[in-house]
Amino acid sequence: MLQEEAVVGTSVSDTRQVRDRRALILIFISAFLAVQIHWGFAALCIWVLFLGQLERRGVLDKWDASRVLGGLLMLRTKRGQKTIEKVAKPRKLWRWYGEISLWTCALVMIFIVIFLILSFSLALFTGVPKTDAPASQLIPFPGVSPIIPFWWPAIAFVGALVIHEFAHALQARAHGMRVRSVGVLMLGPFPAGAFVEPEHEELSKAPRRERARLFAAAPATNLFAGFFSWLLICALATQFSVVDPGVHASGIVEDSAAAEAGLEPWEIITHFNGTQVTTAEELTEQLGMHSVGDTVNITILSHPDDDGIRSERVVDLTLKSKMDYYRTQNITDEQIVNLGIDENSSFLGVSGMDDGMSGMDRLAGPMAWDQDVPLYLDALGVAIQPIVIIDMPIQHEGQIMDPHEMDYIQADGWLGSILGTSVLMALITLLFWFIWWNVGLGLANLIPIIPFDGGHLMKDFLGVFVGRIHRFSKNYHPLKTAATVSKISSFSSLFLFMGLLLIIIAQRI
């Protein structure tokens, strides 16, 4: 008896030692990351240790909660199930929605797989370009990444996760699968998302197509939500007008006519030789009427002062040679001729010319195009625009457009007159981050890596494909198909994960 007690005591002691070593390792790694990247890692370490204590003392069991992935608190509740049941009543409608989602996800996954394979191939044969971006930029979390502010992205993030999990729940009920619980994931005092727990046994025994609809519905819903949010932004963009019509340049070339005249980036050019110019095309047309050495005058509105007022000035300048400038940029004479530039081509010395609606036009994309393009290009532009605008916070330090571009516009439509410029811009900003998270979650979840939804979908797709091949075999058995699919999906998930990880690491070596 004493020997057994000694063995138990030794086992408990060993467990505590292992736990203490893990805690020390966690503290060391978190301290290193906090110093090198962001202080948030120190807060995360404290939260993880705190959750560990609650788990060991049985507090989480009393709360019907559990710890997942080390630092996420899973709070379960039965609330919300009645709402899910009511919304899921038109089951035939939601099954059709699941089928549409399945085909949508299959199409998107094909492009994702092609993109990943091309990325891996380019990285293998041409190398990975180095980046000077801070390491914290790799953590797409509000307030941690320098390109993601806190409040609007945090609100949009929670909303995107809620509709993601709600879509899973609706498909489960539409196909007769029970939902054990719903709840929220907590990261410290902040909600990090929502979750739905269907009955695992019912999910595993469900027909393959029904299970695939359940997995496809959530990322497809995120993509649909992102697309319709972008359409709302396009509608709200029509409620703005330009305060001071004109053309601005984001850059001024050194030693050029514009630089010698004192023109600064983001100042507004309203007239060229007395002729009003409201678009970059109009300014280019006026410039084309003059040759090298001509003296012209431009009317400029300065940056706003402390009271928001711009002062006007008129400056004279002598146009220089565009050919000479291009030669200084190591462009060959043959390339210059192909560009239609000759010795008389004049050069003002500005870059990034655009009008006052440029910020909104970039958000609207194809909806703001003036040029006549083929219908298929219009359709393609509309389809990918919610993905294209994801890059904007990277280009504008966490903002949806350059702050100067926000100063050029004001609310002008019937809705703008009611809400005002500030409220309308706040709505557009919230919708933008809702698009950002929904498109990001939708695409990320369709990467064919388990445990993402895309990994489960790929496993079911493989099950159909491998099953049909095995049926031609004399020794066909469903268990053999399941084993083969499991091996293929595990290998492909590991391959894709390691490929993505190596590309990220290679950028910083």
C-alpha positions in Angstrom: 0.0 0.0 0.0 2.8 2.4 0.9 4.6 1.5 -2.2 1.5 2.3 -4.4 1.1 5.6 -2.6 4.8 6.3 -3.3 4.3 5.5 -7.0 1.3 7.8 -7.2 3.1 10.6 -5.4 6.1 10.2 -7.8 3.8 10.3 -10.8 2.1 13.5 -9.6 5.4 15.0 -8.9 6.7 14.1 -12.4 3.6 15.6 -13.9 4.1 18.8 -12.0 7.7 19.0 -13.1 6.8 18.5 -16.8 4.0 21.2 -16.4 6.5 23.6 -14.7 9.0 23.1 -17.5 6.4 23.8 -20.1 5.4 26.9 -18.3 9.0 28.1 -18.1 9.5 27.4 -21.9 6.3 29.3 -22.7 7.4 32.3 -20.6 10.9 32.3 -22.2 9.5 32.2 -25.8 6.8 34.8 -25.0 9.3 37.1 -23.5 11.5 36.8 -26.6 8.6 37.4 -29.0 7.3 40.3 -26.8 10.7 42.0 -27.1 11.3 41.2 -30.8 7.8 41.6 -32.2 5.0 42.9 -30.0 4.2 43.2 -26.3 0.9 41.3 -27.0 2.8 38.0 -26.7 3.5 38.7 -23.0 -0.2 39.3 -22.4 -1.0 36.1 -24.3 1.5 34.2 -22.1 -0.2 35.4 -19.0 -3.6 34.4 -20.4 -2.5 30.9 -21.3 -1.0 30.4 -17.8 -4.2 31.7 -16.3 -6.4 29.3 -18.4 -4.1 26.4 -17.3 -4.8 27.2 -13.7 -8.6 27.4 -14.3 -8.4 24.0 -16.1 -6.5 22.3 -13.4 -8.7 23.6 -10.6 -11.9 22.3 -12.4 -13.3 25.8 -12.9 -13.7 25.3 -16.7 -15.7 22.1 -16.2 -18.1 24.1 -14.0 -18.5 26.7 -16.7 -19.1 24.0 -19.4 -16.0 25.5 -21.1 -12.7 24.1 -22.4 -9.3 25.3 -23.5 -8.4 24.8 -27.2 -5.1 25.4 -29.0 -3.5 26.4 -25.7 -4.8 30.0 -25.5 -8.5 30.0 -26.6 -11.3 29.7 -24.1 -14.3 27.8 -25.6 -17.5 29.0 -23.8 -20.5 26.8 -24.6 -24.2 27.7 -24.4 -27.5 26.3 -25.4 -28.7 29.8 -26.3 -29.2 30.6 -30.0 -30.3 27.1 -30.9 -33.9 28.2 -31.2 -32.9 30.9 -33.5 -31.0 28.4 -35.7 -34.0 26.1 -35.7 -36.3 28.9 -36.9 -34.1 30.2 -39.6 -33.3 26.6 -40.8 -37.0 25.7 -41.3 -37.1 26.1 -45.1 -34.7 23.1 -45.3 -35.0 22.6 -49.0 -33.9 26.2 -49.6 -30.8 25.8 -47.4 -30.0 22.5 -49.1 -30.0 24.4 -52.4 -27.9 27.0 -50.9 -25.5 24.3 -49.7 -25.3 23.0 -53.2 -24.5 26.4 -54.7 -21.9 26.9 -52.0 -20.3 23.5 -52.8 -19.9 24.4 -56.5 -18.6 27.9 -55.6 -16.0 26.5 -53.2 -14.9 23.8 -55.7 -14.3 26.5 -58.3 -12.4 28.8 -55.9 -10.3 25.8 -54.5 -9.2 25.0 -58.1 -7.8 28.5 -58.4 -6.2 28.4 -54.9 -4.5 25.1 -55.7 -3.2 26.4 -59.0 -2.0 29.6 -57.3 -0.2 27.7 -54.6 1.5 25.3 -57.0 2.7 28.3 -59.2 3.9 30.1 -56.1 5.9 27.1 -54.9 7.3 26.6 -58.4 8.4 30.2 -58.7 9.9 30.1 -55.2 11.8 27.0 -56.1 13.3 28.2 -59.4 13.6 32.0 -58.9 13.8 32.3 -55.2 11.7 34.3 -52.7 12.0 38.1 -52.7 13.1 39.5 -49.3 10.8 41.7 -47.4 11.6 44.5 -44.9 8.0 44.4 -43.4 8.0 44.0 -39.6 7.4 40.5 -38.3 4.2 41.7 -36.5 2.7 42.3 -40.0 2.5 38.5 -40.3 0.0 38.4 -37.5 -3.3 39.6 -39.0 -4.9 40.6 -35.7 -6.4 44.0 -34.9 -4.1 46.1 -32.9 -1.1 43.8 -33.3 -0.3 44.1 -37.1 0.7 47.6 -38.1 -1.6 47.5 -41.1 -4.7 46.6 -39.1 -6.1 49.2 -36.6 -8.3 48.0 -33.7 -11.9 48.9 -33.4 -13.4 48.7 -36.9 -11.5 45.5 -37.8 -12.2 43.9 -34.5 -16.0 44.5 -34.9 -15.9 43.2 -38.5 -13.8 40.2 -37.4 -16.4 39.0 -34.9 -19.2 39.5 -37.4 -17.4 37.5 -40.1 -16.8 34.6 -37.7 -20.4 34.6 -36.4 -21.8 34.3 -39.9 -19.2 31.6 -40.7 -20.3 29.4 -37.9 -24.0 30.3 -38.4 -23.8 28.9 -41.9 -22.4 25.6 -40.6 -25.3 25.4 -38.1 -27.9 26.1 -40.7 -26.6 23.3 -43.0 -26.4 20.9 -40.1 -30.1 21.4 -39.3 -31.1 21.5 -43.0 -29.7 18.0 -43.3 -31.1 16.7 -40.1 -27.9 16.8 -38.0 -28.3 18.0 -34.4 -26.3 20.9 -33.0 -24.8 20.0 -29.6 -23.9 23.6 -28.6 -22.9 27.0 -29.8 -20.7 29.5 -28.2 -17.9 32.0 -28.4 -14.1 31.7 -28.4 -12.4 34.1 -26.0 -8.8 35.4 -26.3 -8.4 37.2 -23.0 -11.3 39.7 -22.5 -11.8 39.8 -26.3 -14.1 37.6 -28.3 -12.0 35.8 -31.0 -14.9 34.2 -32.8 -17.8 31.9 -32.5 -18.3 28.1 -33.0 -20.9 25.5 -33.6 -20.6 21.9 -32.4 -22.7 19.5 -34.5 -23.0 15.9 -33.2 -19.8 14.4 -34.3 -21.2 10.9 -34.9 -24.0 12.2 -37.0 -21.6 14.3 -39.0 -19.2 11.4 -39.7 -22.1 9.1 -40.7 -23.8 11.7 -43.0 -23.7 11.1 -46.7 -20.6 12.6 -48.3 -22.4 15.2 -50.3 -24.4 16.5 -47.3 -21.2 16.7 -45.2 -19.5 18.6 -48.1 -22.3 21.1 -48.2 -21.9 21.7 -44.5 -18.2 22.4 -44.9 -18.7 24.5 -48.0 -21.5 26.7 -46.7 -19.3 28.7 -44.2 -16.5 29.8 -46.5 -18.9 30.4 -49.3 -21.1 32.6 -47.0 -18.0 34.6 -46.1 -17.2 35.2 -49.8 -20.8 36.1 -50.6 -20.9 38.5 -47.7 -17.7 40.1 -48.8 -19.1 40.6 -52.4 -22.4 42.1 -51.3 -20.6 44.4 -48.8 -18.5 45.7 -51.7 -21.7 46.4 -53.7 -22.9 48.5 -50.7 -19.6 50.4 -50.7 -20.1 51.1 -54.4 -23.6 52.4 -53.7 -22.4 54.6 -50.8 -19.5 56.0 -53.0 -22.1 57.6 -55.2 -23.1 59.9 -52.3 -19.7 61.7 -52.4 -18.5 64.6 -54.6 -15.1 66.3 -55.0 -14.7 69.5 -52.9 -12.2 71.2 -55.2 -12.2 69.7 -58.7 -8.7 69.2 -60.1 -5.7 66.9 -60.4 -3.2 65.9 -57.8 0.1 64.1 -58.0 1.4 61.7 -55.4 5.0 62.3 -56.4 7.2 65.1 -57.8 10.3 64.3 -59.9 13.5 66.0 -58.7 14.9 68.8 -60.9 11.7 68.8 -63.1 9.6 71.8 -64.1 7.1 71.0 -61.4 9.8 70.7 -58.7 11.4 74.0 -59.8 8.0 75.7 -59.6 7.5 74.6 -56.0 4.6 72.1 -56.7 4.3 69.6 -53.8 2.8 66.1 -53.7 -1.0 66.0 -53.1 -1.5 69.7 -53.9 -4.4 70.3 -56.4 -3.8 71.5 -60.0 -7.1 73.2 -61.0 -6.0 75.0 -64.3 -3.4 74.6 -66.9 -2.7 77.7 -69.0 -6.1 79.0 -67.8 -8.0 75.9 -68.9 -9.7 74.0 -66.1 -8.5 70.4 -65.7 -10.5 67.9 -63.5 -9.0 64.6 -64.6 -5.5 63.3 -65.3 -6.5 62.7 -69.0 -7.5 66.3 -69.4 -4.1 67.5 -67.9 -2.2 65.0 -70.2 -4.2 66.4 -73.2 -3.3 70.0 -72.4 0.3 69.0 -71.8 0.4 67.3 -75.2 -0.4 70.6 -76.9 3.0 72.0 -75.8 6.6 71.3 -76.7 9.9 71.3 -74.8 10.9 74.8 -73.7 7.4 76.2 -73.7 6.5 78.4 -70.7 3.1 77.6 -69.2 1.3 78.5 -66.0 -0.6 76.3 -63.6 -3.1 77.2 -60.9 -2.5 75.3 -57.6 -4.5 74.9 -54.4 -2.1 74.3 -51.5 -2.5 71.9 -48.6 -5.2 72.9 -46.2 -4.1 75.1 -43.2 -5.2 74.6 -39.6 -8.7 75.8 -40.5 -9.0 73.5 -43.4 -8.7 76.3 -46.0 -6.6 75.9 -49.2 -4.8 78.9 -50.6 -4.6 79.5 -54.4 -1.4 80.4 -56.3 -0.5 80.6 -60.0 3.1 79.7 -61.0 5.0 79.8 -64.3 7.2 77.0 -65.4 9.2 75.9 -68.4 8.5 72.4 -69.7 11.4 70.0 -70.0 12.1 67.0 -72.2 10.4 63.8 -71.5 12.9 61.9 -73.6 15.8 63.2 -71.5 14.1 62.2 -68.3 13.4 58.6 -69.6 17.1 58.3 -70.6 18.1 59.0 -67.0 15.9 56.1 -66.0 18.0 53.6 -68.1 15.2 53.2 -70.7 16.6 52.5 -74.2 16.0 54.8 -77.2 14.1 51.9 -78.8 11.8 51.6 -75.9 11.3 55.4 -75.8 10.3 55.4 -79.5 7.9 52.5 -78.9 6.2 54.6 -76.2 5.6 57.3 -78.8 8.0 59.8 -77.2 10.1 62.1 -79.4 12.4 65.1 -78.9 9.4 67.5 -78.7 7.5 65.6 -76.0 7.2 67.8 -73.0 7.6 66.7 -69.4 5.9 68.4 -66.4 7.6 66.2 -63.7 4.7 64.6 -61.8 3.9 61.0 -61.1 0.7 59.3 -59.9 -1.6 61.9 -61.4 -5.3 61.4 -60.5 -8.5 63.2 -59.7 -10.2 63.9 -56.4 -12.4 60.7 -56.5 -9.3 58.5 -56.9 -9.7 56.9 -53.4 -13.3 56.0 -53.9 -12.8 54.9 -57.5 -10.2 52.4 -56.3 -12.7 50.9 -53.9 -15.4 50.8 -56.6 -13.1 49.3 -59.2 -15.1 48.3 -62.3 -18.1 50.2 -61.1 -16.1 53.4 -61.6 -14.5 52.5 -65.0 -15.2 55.1 -67.7 -13.5 53.2 -70.5 -15.5 50.8 -72.8 -14.2 47.3 -72.1 -15.5 43.9 -73.2 -18.2 42.4 -71.0 -16.0 39.5 -69.9 -13.4 41.9 -68.5 -16.2 43.8 -66.7 -17.5 40.5 -65.2 -14.0 39.4 -64.2 -13.3 42.7 -62.6 -16.5 42.7 -60.6 -15.8 39.1 -59.4 -12.2 39.8 -58.2 -12.6 43.4 -56.9 -13.4 42.4 -53.3 -10.1 40.4 -53.4 -8.1 43.2 -55.1 -9.0 45.9 -52.4 -7.6 43.7 -49.6 -4.2 45.1 -50.4 -5.2 48.7 -49.7 -4.3 48.8 -45.9 -0.8 47.6 -46.8 -0.4 50.5 -49.3 -1.9 53.2 -47.0 -0.6 52.2 -43.5 -3.8 50.6 -42.3 -6.2 53.1 -43.9 -8.6 52.3 -46.8 -7.2 55.2 -48.8 -4.6 57.9 -48.4 -5.6 60.6 -45.8 -5.1 63.3 -48.5 -7.7 61.5 -50.7 -10.2 61.7 -47.9 -9.7 65.5 -47.7 -10.7 65.8 -51.4 -14.3 64.5 -51.0 -17.4 65.3 -49.1 -20.9 63.8 -48.7 -23.2 65.3 -51.3 -26.1 62.9 -52.1 -29.4 62.6 -50.4 -28.1 60.0 -47.9 -24.9 62.0 -47.4 -26.9 65.1 -46.5 -28.6 63.1 -43.8 -25.6 61.2 -42.3 -22.8 63.6 -43.1 -19.3 62.9 -44.4 -17.9 61.5 -41.1 -20.7 59.0 -40.6 -20.7 57.9 -44.2 -17.0 57.4 -44.2 -17.3 55.4 -41.0 -19.9 53.1 -42.6 -17.6 52.6 -45.6 -14.7 51.8 -43.4 -16.6 49.3 -41.4 -17.9 47.6 -44.6 -14.3 47.6 -46.0 -13.0 45.7 -43.0 -16.0 43.4 -43.1 -15.0 42.6 -46.7 -11.4 42.2 -45.6 -12.1 39.6 -43.0 -14.8 37.8 -44.9 -12.8 37.4 -48.1 -9.7 36.5 -46.0 -11.6 33.9 -43.9 -13.3 32.5 -47.0 -10.1 32.0 -49.0 -8.0 30.8 -46.0 -10.6 28.2 -45.1 -10.6 26.9 -48.6 -6.9 26.1 -48.6 -6.9 22.3 -48.8 -5.2 21.7 -45.5 -6.8 19.9 -42.6 -8.4 21.1 -40.3 -9.6 23.9 -42.6 -13.0 23.5 -44.3 -11.0 23.2 -47.6 -9.1 20.3 -46.1 -12.3 18.4 -45.3 -13.8 19.3 -48.7 -10.7 18.0 -50.4 -10.9 14.8 -48.4 -14.5 14.2 -49.5 -13.6 15.1 -53.2 -10.8 12.6 -53.0 -13.2 10.0 -51.5 -15.4 10.2 -54.6 -12.4 10.1 -57.0 -10.5 7.3 -55.3 -13.7 5.3 -54.6 -14.4 5.2 -58.4 -10.9 4.0 -59.1 -11.1 1.3 -56.5 -14.4 0.0 -57.8 -12.5 -1.3 -60.8 -10.3 -3.4 -58.4 -11.2 -7.0 -57.6 -10.4 -6.4 -53.9 -12.6 -3.3 -53.5 -13.6 -2.4 -50.0 -14.8 1.0 -48.5 -12.2 0.8 -45.7 -9.4 0.5 -48.3 -10.7 3.7 -50.0 -10.9 5.5 -46.6 -7.3 4.5 -45.7 -6.0 5.7 -49.1 -7.9 9.0 -48.9 -6.6 9.6 -45.4 -3.0 9.1 -46.4 -3.3 11.3 -49.5 -5.1 14.1 -47.6 -2.6 14.0 -44.7 0.4 14.1 -47.1 -1.1 16.9 -49.2 -2.0 18.9 -46.1 1.6 18.5 -44.8 3.1 19.4 -48.2 1.0 22.6 -48.6 1.6 23.7 -44.9 5.4 23.2 -45.2 5.4 25.0 -48.5 3.6 28.0 -47.1 5.8 28.0 -44.0 9.0 27.9 -46.0 7.9 30.8 -48.2 7.2 32.9 -45.2 10.5 32.0 -43.5 12.5 32.5 -46.8 11.2 36.1 -47.0 13.0 37.0 -43.8 16.3 35.1 -44.3 
